[in-house]
Amino acid sequence: MAELVPLPLGLLVKRALLEYRREGKIFDLPKEKFFRGDPALDTSVRFHGRRAATPVGPAAGPHDQLAQNIVLAWLAGARIIELKTVQVLDELKIPRPCIDATNVGYNVEWSQELKLEASLREYVGAAMLIEILKAEGVPEGAPPAQLETLFDMSVGYGLEGIASDRVSGWIASMKDAAAVVDELRGQLAGPLAGYRDLPFPTRLSDAITLSTFHGCPAGEIEAIASYLLTDLGVDVCIKLNPTLLGRERVDHLLHDVLGYREVQTTAEAFAKDLQLADALAMIPRLQAVAHSRGRQLAVKCSNTLVVKNHRTFFTDDVMYLSGPPLHVITMNLVRVLREALPVPVPCSFSAGLDAHNVVNAVAMNLVPTTTCTDLLRPGGYGRLPKYVAALEARMRELGVAAVPDLVLRHAGQASAAVGRVVRELDASIGAATGEEHAGHAERMRAWLHGHCAPRLAGWAEAGAGTEPLATVCARLAEEFELEMAHTLPPAVAAPCRSTLAALEHTLVEAAGALNTAPLVDQATADPRYAWEKNRGVPRKIGSRLWLYDCVNCDKCVPVCPNDANFVYEGAAMAVTFEDVEIDAKGRWRALPGEEQFVIGEAHQLANYADFCNDCGNCDVFCPEDGGPQVAKPRFFGSLETYHRDAGQNGFFLEADGPRRTLHGTIEGRRYRLELDPPAGRAMFDDGVALTEIALDGNAVLDCRLGPGLAPPQLHRVEMARYLTLRHLAEAVSDPRHVHFANITAL
């Protein structure tokens, strides 16, 4: 298995810009798939008090560990990017394959595969590349308000590791990345030097989604969150496990409601994981800690679900469930938490999210709504724009122009939300004013019920086309200042002013809570999440992949989170050739008996091995057997990684002006081909003989033994191997397609 080897920022930028100018795409995502929101609609949300232009993004996972992954997600509309989880143990050996998105979604992959220092540079580099694309006007025509993006760190998994110098130092570097930004500016050389002075962000993130081990004790989780809030000064979102629902309820949903009877949970996971009672006690305590430090606390529903491995895809005893069944389980968990918590807590969501259910999730005031399994399916990152499109379509149906208004109107709960908030405000007036200001309290109640409540009720009943909720709330705050504030003591006016400033947020919070029960019931009863609708598997046609030619569906390109699979073009050909034989004395001859080297298609596929972690996802969706990441030509980014990881199939291409050198391993045997177009000749080294060949017609000009090598009595030079390497060297070098294997030479 090849290890992930990040590309220098300068080459990433070079590829992105060249590919966009020549082919109208970036990292194989066509510009038609770039997110361009409706300028008449505001899809923005606030997460930890900060604005993001959309509520969607990738969950911490395979779509946000390399710089190009993050940029791809951003191009497709992600504006809250939960970076892949880092931890102090950064030399993990993860089983391969590790992702099975055949139908439901399972994995055995859970944390960053790069070392901490490399992860930092990938995340900083991604932020810098995004700024460069913005400077280039990409996406074309997108106003600045649609580009506002938040990076959310994800760290795990225990207090000792998180508090270590390496992880806490890593977090500090994400909060102040100036040194790394300056280091990476140095890679913007030559034609890219003009980008060096862009105002790259140096405060990448000061928010963390906390991921803990399955089985992490409640006290450990609380200690980690407290440490992050107090010692490191970051906002915290605690990722919760679906086991909080209890095994009986989870099994009932899995087996009786949804019909996934082959999916079996484990008693150990439910016994060791955080218990609901402990979570309900812990969250208010941590809210108090966050408030005392001026920070924000949220929870995330949910992590994956530990289940027994009943399939043959993985070798581990357990695996982690995601996708449609987890969506229903996690929606029910949101409901349980909201009904049980004494004080509302902001909640983000990740479980089986797609373009069909994202609107309901947003309407439940779940921020952000993050996705993973859906982006592993055909179309990849190109599926993400449909999420925002669905959100915009629903906003148009409702006649609203902002997400808060959608939350109040989507499920018809606007009037109920206004009623609930007015009652809560009435009850809070006495507490805010105190007994010594009882008279002022009565005047505030009179203003609330005689002025504020009717205005809000009128807005709720007006329906489509009325003014935005934000405008109504802002006017009420202005009217309070004009009509009431000057008549109240400062001790009374101040809390009232704060309450009105947060009125829109309070109404959205109330509507999200009211929407929860009906939308959870809707999801639970929806047959699209049931086993019967998700039992199918991608079709296989019975043929087997080899180095060249396939059905050319190109599914393997977008389903790779790392953009490791790529298209190249070369001439289809049917070449007649004769092998060469050389003896121990260096005498050679052409062997009688013509053979043919045939490539049937111009359109070919290959793999960039330095970005392939053998997750197996492309093999799942390929109609043919063998796996594109195994059978197709695997190109490496350096001679070092080629020699280390080529195995049975690998190539490394070097360029010196018009000359090309291709190092190749085919069926475990290593070759080397030098192409010299100015001289019209090639030199083919098969490890025993050096064969000089005319490029025009492929005639053998000379054959001699390699230095210090003695063949067996007779050695056969296989010209089919020469033709293979020549075709690859010329076709992959072709600048018509820009990809990772040829970007250095372009």
Secondary structure by P-SEA (a helix, b strand, c coil): ccccccccaaaaaaaaaaaaacccccccccccccccccccccccccccccccccccccccccccccaaaaaaaaaacccccccccccccccccccccccccccccccccccccccaaaaaaaaaaaaaaaaaaaaacccccccccccbbbbbbbbbccccccccaaaaaaaaaaacaaaaaaaaaaaccccccccccccccccccccccccccccccaaaaaaaaaaaacccbbbbbbbbbcccccaaaaaaaaccccccccbbbbaaaaaccccaaaaaaaaaaaaaaaaaaccccccccccbbbbccccccccccbbbbbcaaaaaaaaaaaaaaaaccccccbbbbbcccccccaaaaaaaccccccccccccccccccaaaaaaaaaaaaaaaaccccaaaaaaccccaaaaaaaaaaaaaaaaccccccccaaaaaaaaaaaaaaccaaaaaaaaacccccccaaaaaaaaaaaaaacccccccaaaaaaaaaaaaaaaaaaaaaaaaaacaaaaaaaaaccccccccccccccccccccccccccccccccccccccccbbbbbcccbbbbbbbbbccccbbbbbcbbbbbbbccccbbbbcccccccccccccccccccccccccbbbbccaaaaacccccccbbbbbcccbbbbbbccccbbbbbbbbccccbbbbbcccbbbbbbccccccccccccccccccccccccaaaaaaaaaaaaaaaccccccccccccc
